[in-house]
Amino acid sequence: MRSPGSSARAASRPPRAPHVVARVRALTRHTIVEPRVLSGFQLLFNRLDDRIADVVEHGIERGSFVKRVTLPRLVGRGGDLVQPMRERFVPVATATDLAVVRTVRERLRPHATAPAATPGPTRVDLHSALIHRPEARRGGRGLET
């Protein structure tokens, strides 16, 4: 039997990835998703993208990337004029020319754009409209409370 406090603690934990993926796959094209749920999905996917980008960037720092290079096969003897090419993997000197690195830097971590200001009253305008105290026509003093 569970202790009485375990459900509150479990509810405060973030959802597990397989559960969230199953929820996303269950959505149909015509399903209306609440903005709160949609922002939760977006936050989860942004965190996944950041984690994948962190792993790739860490591999770049460690020099873990290699690329395939074809080398001509040198044969000292034998009558074949055409020899199959050899493939070797060599460490990458600069990782910026790899397609995976370009994808990570351009797609997983795009440059942040500044949010556009909404056209409408600001909080200060709203506050002043709610607490507006007109001045009296004579005497220049506001209304007494």
Backbone hydrogen bonds, N-H to C=O, Kabsch-Sander energy under -0.5 kcal/mol:
donor,donor_aa,acceptor,acceptor_aa,energy
6,S,3,S,-1.4
9,R,5,G,-1.4
10,A,6,S,-2.2
11,A,7,S,-2.1
12,S,8,A,-1.1
13,R,9,R,-0.6
13,R,10,A,-0.7
20,V,16,R,-2.0
21,V,17,A,-2.8
22,A,18,P,-2.3
23,R,19,H,-1.9
24,V,20,V,-2.4
25,R,21,V,-2.5
26,A,22,A,-1.5
27,L,23,R,-0.5
27,L,24,V,-1.1
31,T,28,T,-1.2
33,V,31,T,-0.6
38,L,34,E,-2.7
39,S,35,P,-2.5
40,G,36,R,-1.5
41,F,37,V,-2.3
42,Q,38,L,-2.4
43,L,39,S,-2.4
44,L,40,G,-2.2
45,F,41,F,-2.6
46,N,42,Q,-2.3
47,R,43,L,-2.2
48,L,44,L,-2.2
49,D,45,F,-2.4
50,D,46,N,-2.4
51,R,47,R,-2.3
52,I,48,L,-2.5
53,A,49,D,-2.5
54,D,50,D,-2.4
55,V,51,R,-2.1
56,V,52,I,-2.2
57,E,53,A,-2.7
58,H,54,D,-2.3
59,G,55,V,-1.9
60,I,56,V,-1.9
61,E,57,E,-2.2
62,R,58,H,-2.0
63,G,59,G,-0.9
63,G,60,I,-0.6
64,S,59,G,-2.7
67,K,90,V,-2.4
69,V,88,R,-3.3
71,L,86,R,-3.3
74,L,72,P,-0.5
75,V,73,R,-0.6
76,G,74,L,-0.5
83,Q,81,L,-0.6
86,R,71,L,-2.7
88,R,69,V,-2.9
90,V,67,K,-2.3
90,V,88,R,-0.5
92,V,65,F,-2.2
97,D,94,T,-0.8
98,L,95,A,-1.3
102,R,98,L,-1.9
103,T,99,A,-2.5
104,V,100,V,-2.2
105,R,101,V,-2.5
106,E,102,R,-2.4
107,R,103,T,-2.6
108,L,103,T,-1.2
109,R,104,V,-1.4
120,G,118,T,-1.0
126,L,122,T,-2.4
127,H,123,R,-2.9
128,S,124,V,-2.6
129,A,125,D,-1.9
130,L,126,L,-2.0
131,I,127,H,-2.0
132,H,129,A,-0.6
136,A,141,R,-2.7
140,G,136,A,-0.5
143,L,134,P,-0.7
